[in-house]
Amino acid sequence: MVTPAGNSAAREGVVQPVSDYVGRALVLALGFAERAARHDRDGSFPFENFRELSEAGLLSLTVPAALGGAGASVKLAVRIVGIIAKADPSTALVLSMHYINHLVMARSPTWPDRLSRKLARETVEGLALVNALRVEPELGSPARGGLPATVARRTETGWRLTGHKIYSTGAPILKWYLVWARTDEPEPRMGQFLVPAGLPGTRIVETWDHLGLRASGSHDVIFDDVVIPLDYEIDLRRPADWRGLDVTQAATHSVFIAAIYDGIARAARDWLIGFLKHRIPSSLGAPLATLPRAQEILGGIEARLAVNARLIDSFARDFDDGIALSPAESNAIKLTVTNNAIAVVDDALALTGNHGFSRANPLERHHRDVLCGRVHTPQDDSTRLTLGRAALGF
């Protein structure tokens, strides 16, 4: 276990070398990987993982150095997420959402400075995770448009929030919710409201029982006339003014999601190599690794992972260097990397047969986890449609 020295250093403004953060993540990943199968089978939330991440100073990785965090580049943060994803992708998903929101609030001109400083200070000092709660039962994902059913009503004493959010990743441990809602004004505005977890009227309903990423705690959160301060609104606009995407949000979301599924594929590849080296069928009298078919399929897996590594690394570096990145390109990166990752795990299953599908081995878990890449925003059909229309000039 990494000692608490990491967080202390962050509080004192000490800049740690990149290798130090990577080393801490690699040490923690050993324990995360050991616990991942249990949390997957139980559908239980890995609270201990986040306590250890906090003690290692890794929760404040993307908090600006001026506010006590590590001020890490996106390239480093993506590398950390990839390491954690290879061990436990559910933990990596919650961690990446936290990283993305701190990157966005540090760069956004619309985030109130007082609130971004408050959230930064809390995550430097302890366990204070944040995530956006956007998806609703009727609306689905707001990425495809539409007004949220969650309503904020302005009163003299504060905003009163009522609504129902689903797929609220990290719900059991979040300290702050960024709730996507509309106002009840004659001409409604939409935007985010910062809501502290645990307020009266807030209820978590444990509905998350998915095929994959089962330990992510992506439950429903229900708000019943929850009161928050008037100045906890974050960027309210008319619906028509939300048509343009936040470039930081789009770019970081795509590359972090890509890193999660690439990490799952690398875990599958590593298990496959061990299997091929040690499995000796009596009819063959030699390890499966000696078969040209196995070598060829593994070579194809290596090629896909090499492409993924190049895409993730260069995209993150370009973001850090301030190179303009379009949402279309961001979405294409996510589409390509996640589909490569799914193909890697599919190939591993095809090569290992019943052994790969057995719960005695981790490959079946990697398969269930990697399939979730298809439903993460932006979905493949949306990305392909946008790219196709642009190519045709529509």
Wavefront OBJ file of the C-alpha trace (Angstrom):
o trace
v 0.000 0.000 0.000
v 1.233 3.489 -0.834
v 1.864 5.656 2.193
v -0.138 8.826 2.886
v 2.945 10.865 1.966
v 1.497 11.515 -1.498
v -1.418 13.612 -0.315
v 0.720 15.495 2.184
v 3.100 16.468 -0.582
v 0.213 17.702 -2.697
v -1.095 19.868 0.165
v 2.354 21.397 0.576
v 2.571 22.227 -3.138
v 5.442 19.802 -3.785
v 5.618 18.801 -7.438
v 6.184 15.059 -7.734
v 8.013 13.472 -10.663
v 5.837 11.712 -13.236
v 7.455 8.364 -12.427
v 6.387 8.766 -8.799
v 2.678 9.019 -9.684
v 2.974 6.125 -12.124
v 4.772 4.072 -9.489
v 2.047 4.720 -6.920
v -0.652 3.704 -9.410
v 1.203 0.509 -10.306
v 1.506 -0.468 -6.625
v -2.170 0.241 -5.931
v -3.216 -1.624 -9.074
v -1.899 -4.890 -7.629
v -4.438 -4.768 -4.808
v -7.212 -3.465 -7.065
v -6.729 -6.417 -9.441
v -6.910 -8.891 -6.562
v -10.228 -7.447 -5.381
v -11.803 -6.836 -8.812
v -13.334 -10.307 -9.254
v -15.018 -10.171 -5.823
v -16.522 -6.740 -6.411
v -17.663 -7.821 -9.889
v -19.367 -10.937 -8.561
v -21.013 -9.135 -5.619
v -21.766 -5.925 -7.499
v -20.214 -4.208 -4.478
v -18.526 -0.810 -4.551
v -14.717 -0.759 -4.018
v -14.599 1.908 -1.297
v -11.134 0.743 -0.192
v -9.710 1.527 -3.659
v -10.681 5.172 -3.358
v -9.363 5.471 0.176
v -6.012 4.241 -1.105
v -6.118 6.550 -4.144
v -6.769 9.484 -1.827
v -3.948 8.503 0.530
v -1.598 8.224 -2.460
v -2.479 11.740 -3.645
v -3.955 10.415 -6.891
v -7.479 11.831 -6.480
v -6.116 15.371 -6.804
v -3.974 14.555 -9.850
v -5.846 16.910 -12.227
v -6.451 19.661 -9.673
v -4.313 22.705 -10.622
v -1.012 22.991 -8.738
v -1.972 26.518 -7.688
v -4.882 24.999 -5.754
v -2.768 22.305 -4.071
v -3.201 19.511 -6.602
v -0.656 17.838 -8.845
v -1.613 19.913 -11.883
v -0.928 16.849 -14.010
v -1.087 16.825 -17.775
v -3.900 14.948 -19.486
v -1.258 12.588 -20.865
v -0.192 11.593 -17.342
v -3.758 11.371 -16.036
v -4.759 9.144 -18.957
v -1.770 6.908 -18.232
v -2.860 6.578 -14.608
v -6.432 5.746 -15.664
v -5.101 3.107 -18.045
v -3.082 1.461 -15.256
v -6.080 1.421 -12.928
v -8.420 0.211 -15.698
v -6.215 -2.787 -16.379
v -6.672 -3.778 -12.719
v -10.276 -2.687 -12.087
v -12.133 -0.759 -14.822
v -15.042 0.121 -12.511
v -12.663 2.060 -10.274
v -11.066 3.643 -13.349
v -14.461 4.797 -14.619
v -15.328 6.611 -11.386
v -11.802 8.053 -11.187
v -11.852 9.280 -14.787
v -15.177 11.111 -14.305
v -13.661 12.854 -11.261
v -10.524 13.793 -13.239
v -12.545 15.106 -16.188
v -14.729 17.347 -14.039
v -11.697 18.921 -12.350
v -10.032 19.489 -15.735
v -13.189 21.152 -17.029
v -13.777 23.367 -14.004
v -10.129 24.546 -14.085
v -10.463 25.654 -17.716
v -14.097 26.757 -17.945
v -14.842 30.507 -17.874
v -18.375 29.740 -16.690
v -17.483 27.862 -13.487
v -17.725 30.179 -10.451
v -14.187 30.540 -9.133
v -15.340 30.200 -5.524
v -16.945 26.815 -6.153
v -14.104 25.363 -8.234
v -11.669 26.355 -5.472
v -13.879 24.735 -2.855
v -14.066 21.417 -4.710
v -10.328 21.520 -5.441
v -9.478 22.094 -1.787
v -11.740 19.275 -0.625
v -10.264 16.698 -2.999
v -6.718 17.692 -2.029
v -7.568 17.295 1.641
v -9.548 14.044 1.467
v -12.137 11.868 -0.197
v -14.341 14.296 -2.110
v -15.287 12.900 -5.496
v -17.470 14.691 -8.023
v -19.399 13.493 -11.055
v -22.034 14.831 -13.411
v -25.536 13.317 -13.181
v -27.129 13.816 -16.583
v -29.025 10.757 -17.819
v -32.743 10.335 -17.046
v -35.293 7.530 -17.557
v -37.342 9.399 -20.177
v -34.671 11.641 -21.711
v -31.894 9.089 -21.996
v -28.543 10.737 -22.618
v -28.765 14.526 -23.098
v -25.987 14.199 -25.683
v -28.756 13.484 -28.207
v -30.723 16.616 -27.212
v -33.970 17.267 -25.357
v -35.017 19.024 -22.179
v -34.280 17.276 -18.877
v -37.256 16.392 -16.694
v -35.276 17.388 -13.594
v -36.534 20.839 -12.579
v -34.930 23.559 -10.463
v -37.343 26.044 -8.899
v -35.901 29.349 -7.696
v -37.140 30.578 -4.299
v -36.049 33.343 -1.964
v -34.009 30.884 0.118
v -32.473 28.759 -2.606
v -32.996 26.477 -5.621
v -35.372 23.564 -4.990
v -34.444 20.590 -7.156
v -36.709 17.667 -8.117
v -35.831 14.883 -10.524
v -34.583 11.366 -11.190
v -31.124 10.549 -12.543
v -29.993 7.124 -13.745
v -26.532 5.655 -14.427
v -25.041 7.927 -11.751
v -21.533 6.461 -11.783
v -19.857 6.422 -8.380
v -23.088 7.268 -6.538
v -22.117 5.420 -3.305
v -18.996 7.544 -2.769
v -19.657 10.881 -4.485
v -19.548 13.955 -2.290
v -20.724 16.324 -5.012
v -23.264 15.885 -7.807
v -23.321 18.100 -10.889
v -26.998 17.767 -11.757
v -28.201 18.581 -15.277
v -31.584 20.292 -14.940
v -33.883 22.947 -16.348
v -35.464 25.840 -14.561
v -39.230 26.231 -14.154
v -39.146 29.722 -15.648
v -41.601 30.611 -18.486
v -38.640 30.353 -20.833
v -36.650 27.549 -19.221
v -32.879 27.585 -19.023
v -30.715 24.497 -18.737
v -27.457 23.899 -16.941
v -25.741 22.256 -14.026
v -26.473 22.653 -10.331
v -23.878 21.731 -7.734
v -25.559 19.523 -5.141
v -23.815 18.205 -2.008
v -24.506 14.491 -1.491
v -26.713 13.502 1.422
v -28.981 16.544 1.577
v -32.555 15.969 2.864
v -34.735 14.759 -0.013
v -31.874 12.962 -1.770
v -32.119 9.202 -2.187
v -29.862 6.629 -3.849
v -31.736 3.625 -5.265
v -29.403 0.694 -5.922
v -30.551 -0.249 -9.411
v -27.162 -0.914 -11.027
v -27.049 -4.632 -11.923
v -25.360 -4.590 -15.312
v -23.491 -7.085 -17.422
v -20.201 -5.190 -17.057
v -18.494 -2.549 -14.897
v -20.603 -4.006 -12.100
v -18.606 -2.343 -9.301
v -19.049 1.213 -10.603
v -22.061 1.925 -8.384
v -23.929 3.574 -11.277
v -27.222 3.658 -9.388
v -30.255 5.959 -9.615
v -30.229 9.178 -7.600
v -33.578 10.799 -6.826
v -34.035 14.407 -5.754
v -37.294 15.346 -4.029
v -37.487 19.108 -3.480
v -33.829 19.267 -2.456
v -32.732 22.765 -1.396
v -29.362 24.152 -2.489
v -27.937 27.689 -2.245
v -28.844 30.124 -5.016
v -25.200 30.552 -5.969
v -24.732 26.789 -6.583
v -25.968 27.149 -10.162
v -23.293 26.473 -12.809
v -23.775 28.110 -16.180
v -27.502 28.347 -17.000
v -28.367 29.026 -20.637
v -31.307 28.849 -23.016
v -31.518 25.389 -24.629
v -30.511 26.737 -28.035
v -27.285 28.091 -26.567
v -26.105 24.574 -25.587
v -25.693 23.386 -29.173
v -21.914 23.800 -29.167
v -19.850 21.217 -27.269
v -17.361 22.134 -24.546
v -14.044 21.314 -26.231
v -12.300 20.359 -22.968
v -15.219 18.147 -21.961
v -15.444 16.430 -25.352
v -11.710 15.855 -25.758
v -10.952 14.636 -22.238
v -14.061 12.471 -22.039
v -13.168 10.688 -25.265
v -9.554 9.995 -24.393
v -10.237 8.907 -20.793
v -13.018 6.546 -21.901
v -10.703 5.197 -24.590
v -7.984 4.563 -21.977
v -10.399 2.577 -19.781
v -11.364 0.127 -22.521
v -7.801 -0.110 -23.785
v -6.780 -1.056 -20.224
v -9.373 -3.855 -20.175
v -8.040 -5.164 -23.491
v -4.470 -5.168 -22.140
v -5.557 -7.182 -19.104
v -7.171 -9.695 -21.475
v -4.018 -9.824 -23.615
v -1.814 -10.479 -20.576
v -4.035 -13.330 -19.369
v -4.101 -14.814 -22.869
v -0.307 -14.869 -23.109
v -0.056 -16.751 -19.810
v -2.718 -19.199 -20.962
v -1.000 -19.877 -24.281
v 2.342 -20.450 -22.589
v 1.069 -22.813 -19.905
v -1.782 -24.730 -21.574
v -0.379 -28.007 -22.980
v -3.098 -30.198 -24.567
v -2.149 -33.870 -24.434
v -2.877 -34.198 -28.145
v -0.332 -31.490 -28.915
v 2.317 -32.270 -26.312
v 3.494 -28.658 -26.380
v 2.156 -25.279 -25.223
v -0.548 -23.679 -27.359
v 1.891 -20.807 -27.821
v 3.829 -22.969 -30.306
v 0.889 -23.043 -32.749
v 1.182 -20.632 -35.714
v -2.578 -19.886 -35.450
v -2.140 -18.717 -31.853
v 0.885 -16.651 -32.791
v -0.966 -14.999 -35.666
v -4.025 -14.087 -33.605
v -1.844 -12.738 -30.812
v 0.060 -10.700 -33.392
v -3.216 -9.159 -34.528
v -4.009 -8.280 -30.933
v -0.623 -6.636 -30.538
v -1.229 -4.571 -33.681
v -4.571 -3.286 -32.371
v -3.047 -2.383 -28.999
v -0.129 -0.605 -30.691
v -2.582 1.523 -32.679
v -4.547 2.263 -29.500
v -1.413 3.320 -27.621
v -0.364 5.668 -30.413
v -3.837 7.234 -30.685
v -4.280 7.746 -26.934
v -0.768 9.067 -26.374
v -0.671 11.478 -29.320
v -4.204 12.759 -28.714
v -3.499 13.456 -25.025
v -0.186 15.132 -25.897
v -1.865 17.334 -28.508
v -4.448 18.407 -25.928
v -1.694 19.315 -23.455
v 0.153 21.233 -26.182
v -2.933 23.335 -26.901
v -3.487 21.984 -30.407
v -7.071 22.535 -31.576
v -8.998 19.249 -31.416
v -12.449 18.988 -32.925
v -15.258 17.067 -31.204
v -15.516 14.931 -34.352
v -11.885 13.869 -34.011
v -12.344 13.231 -30.289
v -15.299 10.982 -31.011
v -13.403 9.142 -33.736
v -10.610 8.362 -31.247
v -13.103 6.923 -28.764
v -14.825 4.875 -31.474
v -11.589 3.438 -32.868
v -9.923 2.598 -29.546
v -12.990 1.030 -27.932
v -13.760 -1.099 -30.994
v -10.138 -2.221 -31.148
v -10.397 -3.162 -27.464
v -13.582 -5.168 -28.039
v -11.950 -6.950 -30.984
v -8.911 -7.823 -28.829
v -11.062 -9.514 -26.183
v -13.193 -11.230 -28.859
v -10.042 -12.662 -30.454
v -8.790 -13.869 -27.065
v -12.116 -15.632 -26.456
v -12.081 -17.247 -29.888
v -8.620 -18.637 -29.204
v -9.300 -19.971 -25.716
v -12.753 -21.528 -26.183
v -14.453 -22.778 -23.023
v -11.507 -21.699 -20.860
v -12.125 -18.067 -21.794
v -15.830 -18.236 -20.998
v -15.338 -19.891 -17.611
v -15.859 -17.831 -14.471
v -12.749 -19.514 -13.124
v -10.762 -17.235 -15.446
v -10.857 -13.424 -15.739
v -11.340 -13.310 -19.504
v -15.130 -13.623 -19.245
v -15.157 -10.616 -16.892
v -12.962 -8.629 -19.269
v -15.400 -9.528 -22.059
v -18.419 -8.260 -20.121
v -16.569 -5.099 -19.109
v -15.232 -4.218 -22.553
v -18.688 -4.467 -24.167
v -19.750 -1.434 -22.108
v -17.559 0.638 -24.438
v -20.332 0.464 -27.014
v -22.868 2.279 -24.844
v -20.649 5.022 -23.521
v -21.372 8.451 -25.015
v -20.731 9.132 -27.816
v -22.167 5.906 -29.199
v -20.750 4.534 -32.438
v -23.820 5.264 -34.583
v -23.817 8.915 -33.557
v -20.113 9.301 -34.347
v -20.377 7.565 -37.724
v -23.470 9.559 -38.712
v -21.776 12.863 -37.856
v -18.599 11.974 -39.744
v -20.580 10.695 -42.731
v -22.737 13.802 -42.976
v -19.671 16.038 -42.742
v -17.956 14.117 -45.534
v -21.061 14.522 -47.730
v -21.342 18.226 -46.959
v -24.671 18.021 -45.098
l 1 2 3 4 5 6 7 8 9 10 11 12 13 14 15 16 17 18 19 20 21 22 23 24 25 26 27 28 29 30 31 32 33 34 35 36 37 38 39 40 41 42 43 44 45 46 47 48 49 50 51 52 53 54 55 56 57 58 59 60 61 62 63 64 65 66 67 68 69 70 71 72 73 74 75 76 77 78 79 80 81 82 83 84 85 86 87 88 89 90 91 92 93 94 95 96 97 98 99 100 101 102 103 104 105 106 107 108 109 110 111 112 113 114 115 116 117 118 119 120 121 122 123 124 125 126 127 128 129 130 131 132 133 134 135 136 137 138 139 140 141 142 143 144 145 146 147 148 149 150 151 152 153 154 155 156 157 158 159 160 161 162 163 164 165 166 167 168 169 170 171 172 173 174 175 176 177 178 179 180 181 182 183 184 185 186 187 188 189 190 191 192 193 194 195 196 197 198 199 200 201 202 203 204 205 206 207 208 209 210 211 212 213 214 215 216 217 218 219 220 221 222 223 224 225 226 227 228 229 230 231 232 233 234 235 236 237 238 239 240 241 242 243 244 245 246 247 248 249 250 251 252 253 254 255 256 257 258 259 260 261 262 263 264 265 266 267 268 269 270 271 272 273 274 275 276 277 278 279 280 281 282 283 284 285 286 287 288 289 290 291 292 293 294 295 296 297 298 299 300 301 302 303 304 305 306 307 308 309 310 311 312 313 314 315 316 317 318 319 320 321 322 323 324 325 326 327 328 329 330 331 332 333 334 335 336 337 338 339 340 341 342 343 344 345 346 347 348 349 350 351 352 353 354 355 356 357 358 359 360 361 362 363 364 365 366 367 368 369 370 371 372 373 374 375 376 377 378 379 380 381 382 383 384 385 386 387 388 389 390 391 392 393 394
